[in-house]
Amino acid sequence: MRHFFTIIFVVALGLATAGSVHAQSASIPPLQRPWNAQWISAQGDNGKIYGVYYFRKNIDLAVKPAKFIVYLSADNRYKLYVNGALVSLGPARGDTYFWNYETVDLAPYLTAGKNSVAALVWNEAQYSPAAQISVRTGFILQGNSSTEDILNTNESWKAIRDVGHQPIPGYFFAASKGEMVDMSKSVKGDWKATGFDDSAWPGANKISDGKLKGTAWGIDWALVPSTLPAREMTYQRLLKLRGAIGINAPAEFPATKTPLIIPANTSVSLLLDQTFETNAFVTLNFSGGKDAGISLGYAESLYEKGTKGVNKGNRNDVDGKEFVARIDSLVADGSKAQSFTTLNFRTYRYIRVFVKTKDEPLVIDDLYGTFTGYPFKRTSVMNTNDAEITQMLDIGWRTARLNAWETYTDCPYYEQLQYIGDTRIQAVISYYNTSDDRLARNALTQIDHSRLPEGITASCYPSNGTQVISPFSLWYIGMLHDYWMYRGDDAFIRNKLLGERGVLNFFSKYQQADGSLKDTPYWAFVDWAGNMWGEVKGKDGSAAIYDLQLLWAYQWAAEMEAKIGLHDYALIYSQKAAQLKATINRKYWDPAKKLYADTREKNGYSQHVNSLAILTGTVSNADRPAVAKGLLNDKSLTQCSVYFKYYLNQALVKAGLGNDYINWLGIYRENMAMGLTTWAEYSDVNTSRSDCHAWGASPNIEFFRTVLGIDSYAPGFSKVKIEPHLGKLTQISGSIPHPNGNVSVAYALENGKWKINISLPQKTSGILVWKSKTYNLKGGGNSFVI
C-alpha cells in the first residue's frame, strides 16, 4: 500500500500497562478517623524534577477478604495495580487546599496468600499540564480499618525511579507532553506482578504525615474525598491502515491483533486511522529490535502540504498531506515482550508509527488503545427518521465525551483546561443528555475555589497559573443559575452565592454612575470573532457587550437571591439591573438601524450584542422582530463564532423564529462535509486549531430544548415547559432525563391534525405552548389532538 505524506520524525517516550476498569467507588463513605499513613517518595528524590517512580508492597492474607477498602492519592498522578491488574487511576485533579483522594475496594483483586500492591507514580514537574497543580512527587495509601492498615504507606514500602523515562517538551501543549523511554534503562521485568523480586529496591522515604483538610495548621496536601466516579476504561482497536512506507503490512493490521515484522536496518512508516477522534491510553507491545527507534505520533488531522501546518482540508483525506503531531518515542532493548503504555491518555484520530531498526528485526506484537473518559451514560433519546439530526447528535455527544474526564475541558488535544465559557455549555449538555450531574457540581465547586481575593474567578481552573477572563466570571453566575433551574439543590447553590456576590462586587467597582462598565479589567474576551476577543471598547472605556453580560448576571443573581439567598441582595441586584438596562437602551440603541451598537459611537455592530439584548429583555417587544431580522440578515454585523451561536440561536428562538432552528446549522453541515467526527473550535473549519471543542456541541441541547421544546419552567425543573419548534418535521419524539424521572414527548402530523403525547414525572406539573396557546400538563401522560 502506498501513501503520499510527509514524514516528520522526532525521537522520544513513557511506560505503563493497560488494564481493566478500576474498582474505585465514590459511594463508600470517607474514613472517619485521622490518617496514620505517610506521604512517601523514592530515596534521593527532591520531588521537584520530572520522574516516573514505582512503589511496591507485598502482603500475606489468610483468606480472600470480602471487603478491603483503601484511600489513596499521589502528586502528580498514579496508577494502582493489585496482583498485576490495574484497579485505579488518580487522583482527580484539584488544588492543594482540596487535594483529592480516591476510594477503592481492593477485595475483588486480592487472594488468600501472597499479594502484591504496586503503584506507578509520575511527576511531570516543569513539563506538567497547565491544569496540574503540584507540591512535589509523593504517594499515599491509607487503610479503612486496622485490617487494611497493613497497606498504609510508610518506610516498609519499596520505591525506585525508572531512569529510562524522559519528557519530550514539544511545541505548545497546555496538556501533557510527550514521553521518551529507553527500554534498556528502564526497570526490567513485570514490576507489578506478585512474583517480582524487589529485594534490591530501597525502602521508601517518608515525606510527611497524611492529613485531612482542616486537621492541621499547616499542610501541603489538604486531603478531601473525590466526589467523582472512576473513569471509563474501554478496549479500543485502531481500525484502518491508511498508508505504509517501507513494508507490506498484513491486510488485517491493525484492526486485529497481527504481528508485524520489521526487518533489520529498515525504516518503516505506518499511518493508522481510528476513523473517529478519541481519547485513549495507547499500548504498544513489541519484541526484539535492539536499539531500534520507535516513534508514535498522534494527530487530530493531517495538514495540506505547503500550508505550514495551517490548512487541514477534509479530515478523511490523507493523500498530499503531511503529518504534524505530538510524539512519544521508544528505544528497544532487544528483549521479548517489551511493552509501552502512555502515562496520560492521548487524543487522536490518526497515529503515525515510525520504526528505524538497526542490526535486529523488530516485531510489533500489538498496538491498541484504551478509551478513557468520565463515565457518562447517554440517557436522552431522539427518535427521528432524519439521518442528519441523528448524525449531529452523535458527533456532538462524542465531542462532549472527549471533553469530560476528571473535569470538563475546552479541548482534549491541546489544553485540557476547564474554561468557564466552555464549561457552561458543557454542563447544560450534561443536564439534557444524562442523569449524572456530579461533574457539573465538581466544576461549580472548583470554579468557586478559583476566586481571587478581589472576588473574581479565574478563567479556567484547576490551573497551575492564574489567567483571568473577566466576562467569564459573569458566565459562572449563569452556570449557578443553570444548575439551580435544571437540577435544583438549593443548599448546594446557596453555598455558592457568596462567590456570586464577590464577582458582582468586583464588577461594581468598575461601574460608572449610570451603571455602565468602564475599562473592564483583565482579559475581556467574548468570542473569537472580530474585535470580540478583547479589543471592543468605546472612547469612554465602555462597550455594550460587557454591560449586557453584567445585566444578565444581575438578573440571574436577583432571581436566586430572592428565592434561596438574601432578599436585600435581590433588591439591590434588581435595582442595578433596571438602571443598567435603561443605560444600555439610552447609550447603544440605534433607532435608524433598529440595532444595538457595540459602543456609544455607533460605529460597529455585532450579533453578540444584539443577541444578549434579546436574551436580557433589553429590547422592547415592538423592536424585537427588527433586531432578530438584523441578526439573521445583516452580514455587516460581527458574526458569532460556533461558540457564541449558543446565545445567538437562543435569542432567535426567544424572538419567535425557533421553527427555523434547523436552518441555522450550516457550520455543523460544513464540519460533517469536511470529515470531522467531533466539532471544530473555530467557524473556519479548514484552519481550526482544535478539531474537538465542546463549546460547539450546543445542538445536543437545542434539539431537545428548542426542537422538542423541553425546558425548565421553575427552579429544580419542578415545572416543565413544552414549546416545540418543529419546522418542516412532521414526526419526531424523544425524551430527556429529569431530576424525578424522564420527560418524554412525541409529535405526529396525521390528516392535518397534530397528535401530541407528553409524559412528565409524577408530581411534576407543566405547560404546553402550541401556537401561542397554553395548555396545562399534569404528572404522567398527557395527550392532545390539535
C-alpha positions in Angstrom: 0.0 0.0 0.0 1.4 3.4 -0.9 0.5 6.7 0.7 1.9 10.2 -0.1 2.5 12.0 3.1 5.5 13.9 4.6 7.3 12.0 7.4 8.2 14.2 10.4 10.1 12.1 12.9 11.0 13.1 16.4 12.5 10.7 18.9 11.0 10.4 22.4 8.5 8.3 25.4 6.7 6.8 28.8 6.0 3.4 30.3 3.0 1.6 32.0 0.5 -1.1 31.1 -3.1 -1.1 30.0 -5.6 -2.5 32.4 -9.2 -3.2 33.3 -11.9 -0.9 34.6 -10.8 0.1 38.1 -12.7 -0.6 41.3 -12.8 2.9 42.7 -16.1 3.9 44.4 -17.4 7.3 45.3 -20.3 5.7 47.3 -18.1 4.3 50.1 -18.0 6.9 53.0 -14.8 8.7 53.8 -12.6 7.5 56.7 -13.9 8.8 60.0 -10.6 8.8 61.9 -7.3 10.6 61.5 -5.0 9.1 58.9 -1.8 7.3 60.1 -0.4 6.7 56.6 2.6 8.7 55.4 3.3 10.5 52.2 6.3 8.7 50.7 8.8 9.1 47.9 11.8 7.3 46.5 15.0 7.8 48.3 17.2 10.7 47.0 14.2 12.3 45.2 13.8 16.0 45.8 10.3 15.8 44.4 10.7 18.8 42.0 12.0 17.2 38.8 10.4 15.1 36.1 10.3 11.5 37.1 8.5 8.1 36.9 8.5 6.0 40.1 7.4 2.5 41.1 6.2 1.7 44.6 5.5 -1.8 45.9 4.5 -3.8 48.9 3.7 -7.5 49.4 1.2 -8.6 52.0 0.0 -12.1 53.1 -3.7 -12.7 53.7 -5.0 -15.8 55.5 -8.2 -15.7 53.4 -9.6 -13.7 50.5 -11.3 -10.7 52.0 -14.9 -9.8 51.3 -14.0 -6.1 51.5 -10.7 -4.3 51.6 -11.2 -0.6 51.3 -8.3 1.9 50.9 -7.9 5.6 50.3 -5.1 6.8 48.1 -3.6 9.8 46.4 -0.5 11.0 44.7 1.3 14.0 43.3 1.1 14.3 40.3 -0.7 11.1 39.3 -0.8 7.4 40.0 -1.9 4.1 38.5 -2.6 1.4 41.1 -2.2 -2.3 40.5 -3.1 -5.3 42.6 -1.5 -8.6 41.6 -0.8 -7.1 38.2 -4.3 -5.8 37.5 -5.0 -2.1 37.1 -7.6 -1.1 39.6 -7.4 2.7 40.0 -6.3 5.9 38.3 -6.0 9.2 40.1 -6.2 11.4 41.8 -8.9 13.6 40.3 -7.4 17.0 39.7 -7.9 19.7 42.3 -5.7 22.1 44.2 -3.5 21.9 47.3 -6.3 23.2 49.5 -8.7 20.5 48.2 -6.4 17.6 47.2 -8.5 14.6 46.1 -8.0 11.1 47.3 -9.7 8.1 45.7 -11.7 5.4 47.4 -11.1 1.8 46.2 -12.2 -1.6 47.3 -9.3 -3.9 46.5 -11.1 -7.1 47.6 -12.0 -8.3 44.1 -8.3 -8.4 43.2 -6.8 -9.9 46.4 -6.3 -13.6 47.0 -5.5 -15.8 50.0 -1.8 -15.9 50.4 0.8 -13.5 48.9 -0.4 -10.4 47.2 1.4 -7.6 45.5 0.2 -4.0 45.6 2.1 -1.7 43.3 1.8 1.9 42.2 3.2 3.8 39.2 3.5 7.4 40.2 4.8 10.2 38.0 5.5 13.9 38.3 5.8 15.9 35.0 7.3 18.8 37.1 8.2 21.6 34.8 6.5 19.8 31.9 3.2 19.3 33.8 -0.1 20.1 32.0 -1.3 23.6 32.7 -4.2 22.1 34.7 -1.9 20.2 37.1 -1.2 21.8 40.4 1.6 20.2 42.4 3.5 20.3 45.7 6.2 17.7 44.9 6.3 14.0 44.0 4.6 11.8 46.5 2.3 8.8 47.1 0.0 7.9 50.0 -2.4 5.0 50.7 -4.5 4.7 53.9 -6.5 1.7 55.0 -10.1 1.9 56.2 -9.6 -0.1 59.3 -6.9 -1.9 61.3 -7.2 -4.8 58.8 -6.4 -2.6 55.8 -3.8 -0.6 57.8 -1.3 -3.3 56.8 -1.1 -1.5 53.5 -0.6 2.0 54.9 2.3 3.8 53.1 5.4 4.2 55.2 9.0 3.1 55.1 8.0 -0.6 54.7 7.1 0.1 51.1 9.8 -0.2 48.4 10.3 2.6 45.8 12.5 3.1 42.8 12.8 5.7 40.0 12.7 4.5 36.4 15.6 6.3 34.8 14.6 5.2 31.4 11.8 7.8 31.2 12.4 11.4 29.9 10.0 14.1 28.8 9.6 15.5 25.3 8.6 19.1 25.7 7.3 19.5 22.1 5.6 22.6 20.8 2.7 24.4 22.6 0.7 21.9 24.6 -1.0 23.0 27.8 -2.0 19.4 28.0 0.6 16.6 28.9 3.8 16.4 27.0 5.3 13.5 25.1 7.4 10.7 26.6 10.7 9.2 25.7 11.6 5.7 27.1 14.9 3.9 26.6 13.8 0.3 27.4 17.4 -0.7 28.2 17.5 1.8 31.1 14.0 1.0 32.4 13.3 -1.3 35.3 13.4 -4.9 34.0 10.6 -7.4 34.5 7.0 -7.1 35.4 7.4 -4.9 38.5 3.6 -5.2 39.1 3.5 -9.0 39.4 3.3 -10.9 42.7 6.4 -12.9 42.0 8.6 -9.9 41.0 11.9 -9.8 43.0 12.1 -6.3 44.6 14.7 -7.3 47.2 17.2 -4.9 45.6 14.8 -2.0 45.7 15.5 0.6 48.5 12.8 1.4 51.1 10.6 4.4 50.5 11.3 7.7 52.1 8.8 9.5 54.4 7.8 13.0 53.3 5.1 13.9 55.8 2.1 12.6 57.6 -1.2 12.3 55.7 -3.6 15.0 56.9 -7.2 15.5 56.1 -8.4 19.1 55.3 -8.8 21.1 58.4 -6.8 18.9 60.7 -3.5 20.8 60.7 -2.5 24.4 60.9 -0.1 24.0 58.0 -0.4 21.4 55.3 1.0 20.6 51.8 -1.9 18.4 50.7 -5.2 19.1 52.3 -6.9 15.8 51.6 -10.6 15.6 50.6 -12.6 12.6 49.2 -13.1 12.8 45.4 -16.8 13.2 44.6 -16.4 11.6 41.1 -16.7 8.0 39.9 -14.0 6.1 38.3 -13.2 6.9 34.7 -14.4 4.6 31.9 -11.6 2.3 30.5 -12.7 0.5 27.3 -10.5 -1.6 25.0 -10.4 0.1 21.6 -8.7 -1.2 18.4 -7.4 1.0 15.7 -9.4 0.3 12.6 -7.5 1.2 9.4 -4.1 1.3 7.8 -4.1 4.3 5.5 -0.5 4.3 4.4 2.7 2.2 4.6 6.2 3.1 3.5 9.0 0.5 3.7 6.8 -2.5 4.3 3.9 -4.5 3.1 1.6 -4.8 6.1 -0.9 -7.7 6.6 -4.4 -6.7 5.4 -5.9 -7.4 8.9 -3.4 -5.0 10.6 -4.2 -3.1 12.9 -7.9 -3.9 13.2 -7.0 -7.4 14.6 -4.0 -8.4 16.7 -1.5 -9.4 14.0 2.3 -9.5 14.4 4.2 -7.1 12.1 7.8 -8.0 11.5 10.1 -5.1 10.6 13.5 -6.4 9.2 16.9 -5.3 10.4 18.3 -2.0 9.1 15.0 -0.8 7.8 12.9 2.4 8.1 9.2 1.9 8.2 6.3 4.4 8.4 2.7 3.5 9.1 -0.3 5.8 9.1 -3.2 4.4 11.1 -6.7 5.7 11.2 -9.0 5.3 14.2 -11.7 6.7 11.8 -13.0 8.9 14.5 -11.4 11.1 17.2 -10.8 9.5 20.6 -9.0 9.8 23.9 -7.1 6.7 24.8 -4.1 5.3 26.6 -2.1 3.8 23.7 -0.4 0.5 24.2 2.4 -0.8 22.0 3.7 -4.4 22.6 6.9 -5.3 20.8 9.8 -7.7 20.8 13.4 -7.7 19.7 14.8 -4.8 17.7 17.8 -3.9 19.9 18.5 -0.2 19.7 15.6 0.4 17.3 13.9 3.7 17.4 10.1 3.8 17.6 8.1 6.9 17.3 4.3 7.2 18.0 2.7 10.4 16.7 -0.8 11.4 17.5 -2.9 13.8 15.3 -6.4 15.0 15.2 -6.0 15.5 11.4 -3.3 15.9 8.7 -2.3 19.1 7.1 -2.2 20.1 3.4 1.3 20.2 2.1 2.9 23.6 1.7 0.5 25.4 4.2 2.9 25.3 7.1 0.6 23.4 9.3 -2.4 25.7 8.7 -4.9 24.2 6.3 -6.3 20.8 7.1 -8.8 20.2 4.3 -11.1 17.2 4.5 -10.2 15.2 7.6 -10.8 11.9 5.7 -8.2 12.7 3.1 -4.6 11.6 3.5 -3.0 11.9 0.1 -0.9 15.0 -0.5 -0.9 15.7 3.3 1.8 15.9 5.9 1.8 14.6 9.5 2.5 17.2 12.2 1.8 16.0 15.7 2.8 15.3 19.3 5.2 12.4 19.7 6.1 9.6 22.1 9.3 7.7 21.3 11.0 4.5 22.4 14.3 2.8 22.1 14.0 -1.0 22.1 16.3 -3.2 24.2 16.0 -6.3 22.2 14.1 -8.5 24.7 10.8 -10.2 24.2 7.5 -8.8 25.4 8.5 -5.2 25.7 5.5 -3.0 26.5 4.7 0.7 26.5 1.5 2.4 27.6 1.3 6.2 27.7 1.2 7.7 31.2 -1.6 10.0 30.2 -4.2 9.4 27.5 -3.6 10.7 24.0 -6.1 12.4 21.7 -6.0 11.3 18.1 -7.8 10.2 15.0 -4.5 9.3 13.3 -1.5 7.6 14.7 1.8 7.6 12.8 4.2 4.8 13.7 7.8 5.2 12.6 10.4 2.5 13.2 14.0 2.5 12.4 15.7 -0.8 13.1 19.4 -1.5 13.5 21.0 -4.9 13.3 18.0 -6.8 14.6 14.4 -7.1 13.3 11.6 -5.8 15.5 8.2 -7.4 15.9 5.2 -5.2 16.6 3.2 -7.7 18.6 0.2 -5.5 19.1 -1.0 -1.9 19.1 -4.3 -0.7 20.5 -5.9 2.0 22.6 -7.9 2.0 25.9 -10.6 4.7 25.6 -11.0 6.8 28.8 -13.4 9.4 29.9 -15.9 10.4 32.5 -18.4 7.5 32.7 -21.4 9.4 31.3 -24.3 7.3 30.2 -26.4 8.9 27.4 -30.0 8.7 28.6 -31.5 11.2 26.3 -33.4 9.7 23.3 -34.2 11.2 19.9 -36.4 9.2 17.6 -36.4 10.6 14.1 -36.0 9.4 10.5 -33.9 12.5 9.8 -30.4 11.0 9.5 -28.7 14.4 9.7 -30.2 15.1 13.1 -29.0 11.7 14.4 -25.5 12.3 13.0 -25.3 15.7 14.5 -26.3 14.4 17.9 -23.8 11.6 17.7 -21.0 13.9 16.8 -22.0 16.3 19.5 -22.1 13.6 22.1 -18.6 12.3 21.1 -17.4 15.9 21.3 -18.8 16.3 24.8 -17.5 13.0 26.0 -13.9 13.7 24.8 -14.0 16.9 26.8 -15.1 15.3 30.1 -12.9 13.2 32.3 -12.0 14.5 35.8 -13.1 18.0 34.8 -14.7 19.4 31.8 -12.1 20.6 29.3 -12.1 23.0 26.4 -10.2 20.7 24.1 -8.6 17.3 24.8 -5.7 17.6 22.3 -4.1 21.0 23.1 -5.1 22.3 26.5 -7.5 20.2 28.7 -8.4 23.2 30.7 -11.8 23.8 32.4 -12.7 27.2 31.0 -15.9 28.7 32.3 -17.2 29.9 28.9 -16.9 26.3 27.5 -18.0 24.6 30.7 -21.3 26.5 31.0 -22.4 24.9 27.7 -20.9 21.5 28.6 -22.8 21.4 31.9 -26.1 22.0 30.2 -25.3 19.3 27.6 -24.9 17.0 30.6 -28.3 18.0 32.1 -30.1 17.3 28.8 -28.3 14.1 27.9 -27.5 12.4 31.2 -28.9 11.9 34.7 -25.4 12.4 36.2 -24.6 15.9 37.5 -21.5 15.1 39.6 -19.1 16.5 37.1 -21.1 19.7 36.8 -21.2 20.1 40.6 -17.4 19.5 40.7 -16.9 22.2 38.1 -19.1 24.7 40.0 -17.2 23.9 43.2 -13.7 24.2 41.6 -14.5 27.5 39.9 -15.7 28.8 43.3 -12.3 27.7 44.7 -10.6 29.7 42.0 -11.8 33.1 43.2 -9.1 35.7 43.8 -9.2 37.9 46.9 -10.7 40.7 44.9 -13.7 38.5 44.2 -13.4 37.5 40.5 -12.8 33.9 39.4 -10.0 32.6 37.3 -11.0 32.0 33.7 -10.1 28.3 34.0 -9.5 26.0 36.9 -7.7 23.9 38.1 -4.6 25.6 36.7 -1.0 26.0 37.9 -1.1 29.6 36.7 -3.7 32.3 37.0 -5.5 33.6 34.0 -8.5 35.9 34.3 -11.0 36.4 31.6 -13.3 38.8 33.5 -16.5 38.2 31.5 -16.2 34.5 32.2 -16.9 35.2 35.9 -20.3 36.5 34.8 -20.9 33.3 32.9 -20.1 31.5 36.1 -23.1 33.1 37.7 -25.0 31.8 34.7 -23.7 28.3 35.5 -25.1 28.6 39.0 -28.4 29.7 37.6 -28.4 26.8 35.1 -27.8 24.2 37.8 -30.5 25.8 40.0 -33.0 25.7 37.2 -32.3 22.2 35.8 -31.2 20.3 38.9 -32.2 22.3 42.0 -30.4 21.5 45.3 -31.0 24.9 46.9 -28.5 24.2 49.7 -25.7 23.5 47.2 -26.3 26.7 45.2 -26.9 28.8 48.3 -23.4 27.9 49.5 -22.1 29.4 46.2 -23.9 32.7 46.5 -21.1 34.2 48.5 -19.0 33.8 45.3 -21.7 35.2 43.2 -21.7 38.3 45.4 -18.0 38.6 45.3 -18.0 38.6 41.5 -20.7 41.2 41.3 -18.9 43.3 43.9 -15.8 43.2 41.8 -17.6 44.4 38.7 -19.4 47.1 40.7 -16.1 48.8 41.3 -15.8 49.4 37.5 -19.3 50.7 37.0 -19.8 54.4 36.3 -22.6 56.5 37.8 -25.0 55.3 35.1 -24.2 51.6 35.8 -22.1 51.2 32.6 -18.8 49.4 32.9 -15.7 51.3 32.2 -12.4 49.7 31.2 -13.4 46.2 32.1 -10.1 44.8 33.6 -8.0 41.7 32.8 -8.7 39.9 29.5 -12.1 41.0 28.3 -12.6 38.1 25.9 -16.1 37.5 24.5 -15.6 35.3 21.3 -13.1 34.6 18.6 -14.9 37.0 16.2 -14.0 40.5 15.0 -12.8 42.5 18.0 -14.8 40.5 20.5 -11.6 38.8 21.7 -11.0 41.7 24.0 -10.5 44.9 21.9 -14.1 46.2 21.7 -14.2 49.5 23.7 -15.6 53.0 23.1 -13.8 56.2 23.8 -15.3 56.3 27.2 -13.9 52.8 28.0 -17.3 51.1 27.8 -18.9 48.6 25.5 -22.4 47.2 25.2 -21.3 43.6 25.3 -19.9 43.9 28.8 -22.8 45.9 30.1 -25.2 43.3 28.7 -23.3 40.4 30.3 -23.3 42.2 33.6 -27.0 43.0 33.2 -27.8 39.3 32.7 -25.7 38.3 35.7 -27.6 40.8 37.9 -30.8 39.3 36.6 -29.7 35.7 37.4 -28.4 36.8 40.8 -31.6 38.7 41.7 -33.6 35.6 40.9 -31.5 33.2 43.0 -31.2 35.7 45.9 -34.9 36.2 46.0 -35.7 32.5 46.4 -32.8 31.0 48.2 -30.5 33.8 49.3 -30.9 37.2 50.9 -33.8 39.5 49.9 -31.7 42.6 50.4 -29.3 41.4 47.7 -32.2 40.5 45.4 -33.5 44.1 45.8 -30.0 45.6 45.2 -29.4 43.5 42.1 -32.8 44.2 40.7 -32.3 47.9 41.0 -28.8 47.7 39.4 -30.3 45.6 36.6 -33.1 48.2 36.0 -30.6 51.0 35.9 -28.2 49.2 33.6 -31.0 48.2 31.2 -32.0 51.9 30.9 -28.4 52.9 30.3 -27.9 50.3 27.6 -31.0 51.5 25.8 -30.0 55.1 26.0 -26.4 54.6 25.1 -26.3 51.9 22.4 -29.7 51.7 20.7 -29.6 53.0 17.1 -33.3 53.7 16.2 -32.4 54.1 12.5 -30.7 50.7 12.2 -33.0 49.1 14.7 -30.0 47.5 16.3 -27.8 48.0 19.3 -24.3 49.3 18.6 -21.1 47.9 20.1 -20.2 51.3 21.6 -21.8 54.7 22.2 -20.0 56.0 19.0 -22.2 53.6 17.0 -19.5 52.7 14.5 -19.7 48.9 14.9 -22.5 46.4 15.4 -22.4 42.7 16.3 -24.6 39.6 16.6 -23.2 39.2 20.1 -24.6 42.5 21.5 -28.0 42.1 19.8 -28.4 38.5 20.9 -27.8 39.4 24.5 -30.1 42.4 24.1 -32.9 40.0 23.3 -32.0 37.4 25.9 -31.9 40.0 28.7 -35.2 41.5 27.7 -33.5 44.9 26.9 -35.0 45.3 23.5 -38.7 46.2 23.5 -41.3 43.7 22.3 -42.1 46.1 19.4 -38.5 46.3 18.2 -37.6 42.7 18.8 -38.6 41.4 15.4 -36.5 44.1 13.7 -33.5 43.2 15.8 -33.9 39.5 15.0 -34.2 40.3 11.3 -30.9 42.1 11.6 -29.3 39.2 13.4 -30.2 36.9 10.5 -29.7 39.1 7.5 -27.2 41.9 8.2 -23.8 40.5 7.3 -22.1 43.7 8.2 -22.6 42.7 11.9 -19.7 40.9 13.5 -20.8 37.3 13.2 -20.8 34.9 16.1 -18.4 32.0 16.0 -19.6 28.5 16.6 -19.2 29.1 20.3 -21.4 32.2 20.6 -24.0 30.7 18.3 -25.3 29.1 21.5 -26.5 32.6 22.6 -27.4 33.7 19.1 -29.7 30.8 18.5 -31.4 31.2 21.9 -32.0 34.8 21.0 -33.6 34.0 17.7 -35.8 31.4 19.4 -36.9 33.9 22.0 -37.7 36.3 19.1 -40.2 33.8 17.8 -38.1 32.2 15.0 -37.4 28.8 16.5 -39.1 26.9 13.7 -36.1 27.8 11.6 -33.6 26.3 14.0 -32.5 23.5 11.7 -31.8 26.1 9.1 -29.2 27.7 11.3 -26.9 24.7 11.5 -24.8 25.4 8.4 -21.5 25.3 10.4 -22.3 21.8 11.5 -23.1 20.6 8.0 -19.7 22.1 6.9 -18.0 20.2 9.7 -19.6 16.9 8.5 -18.8 17.6 4.9 -15.1 18.2 5.9 -14.9 14.7 7.5 -14.9 15.8 11.2 -16.1 13.4 13.8 -16.2 16.0 16.5 -17.0 19.7 16.3 -14.1 22.1 15.5 -13.1 25.0 17.7 -13.4 27.8 15.1 -16.0 28.6 12.5 -13.3 28.3 9.8 -13.3 24.6 9.7 -10.3 24.4 7.3 -8.0 26.2 9.7 -9.5 25.4 13.0 -6.7 24.7 15.6 -8.7 22.2 17.6 -10.9 19.6 15.9 -12.7 18.9 19.2 -14.1 21.7 21.2 -17.2 21.1 23.4 -18.4 24.7 23.2 -19.7 23.8 19.7 -21.8 20.9 20.9 -24.9 23.0 21.8 -27.2 21.2 19.3 -27.1 18.4 21.8 -29.1 20.9 24.0 -31.2 22.6 21.4 -32.6 19.6 19.6 -34.2 18.8 22.9 -34.8 22.3 24.3 -35.8 24.1 21.0 -37.0 21.4 18.6 -38.7 19.1 21.0 -39.3 22.2 23.2 -38.5 20.7 26.6 -37.3 23.3 29.1 -37.3 24.0 32.9 -40.1 26.4 33.9 -39.1 26.7 37.6 -36.1 26.0 39.8 -35.1 22.4 40.1 -37.2 21.6 36.9 -40.1 21.5 39.3 -42.3 22.7 36.5 -41.8 21.8 32.8 -42.4 24.0 29.8 -43.0 22.2 26.4 -42.8 24.6 23.5 -41.7 22.7 20.3 -40.3 24.3 17.2 -40.7 21.5 14.6 -40.2 23.5 11.4 -40.8 21.1 8.5 -40.7 18.0 10.7 -43.9 16.0 10.7 -43.0 13.2 13.1 -40.4 13.2 15.9 -40.2 12.1 19.5 -37.7 11.9 22.3 -37.0 12.2 26.0 -34.6 13.7 28.4 -33.6 12.9 32.0 -35.3 14.9 34.7 -34.5 15.0 38.5 -37.6 13.0 39.1 -37.5 10.6 36.1 -37.9 11.5 32.4 -39.7 13.9 30.3 -41.0 12.4 27.0 -42.7 14.0 24.1 -44.0 12.7 20.7 -45.3 14.8 17.8 -47.0 13.4 14.7 -48.9 15.2 11.9 -51.8 13.0 10.7 -54.6 14.1 8.4 -53.9 17.7 9.1 -54.0 17.3 12.9 -51.1 17.1 15.3 -51.1 14.2 17.7 -49.1 15.2 20.8 -48.2 12.9 23.7 -46.3 14.3 26.6 -45.2 12.3 29.7 -44.0 14.1 32.8 -42.6 12.6 36.0 -45.3 12.1 38.7 -45.9 15.1 41.0 -44.4 17.3 38.3 -46.6 19.8 36.5 -46.1 21.9 33.4 -47.5 23.7 30.4 -47.6 23.1 26.7 -47.3 26.2 24.5 -48.6 25.5 21.0 -49.0 28.3 18.5 -49.3 30.9 21.3 -52.0 28.9 23.2 -51.2 27.4 26.6 -52.3 24.0 27.8 -51.8 22.7 31.4 -49.9 19.5 31.9 -50.0 17.1 34.8 -47.7 14.4 36.1 -47.9 11.3 34.0 -49.3 11.1 30.5 -50.9 14.0 28.6 -52.4 13.6 25.1 -53.7 16.2 22.6 -55.0 16.4 19.1 -54.7 19.9 17.8 
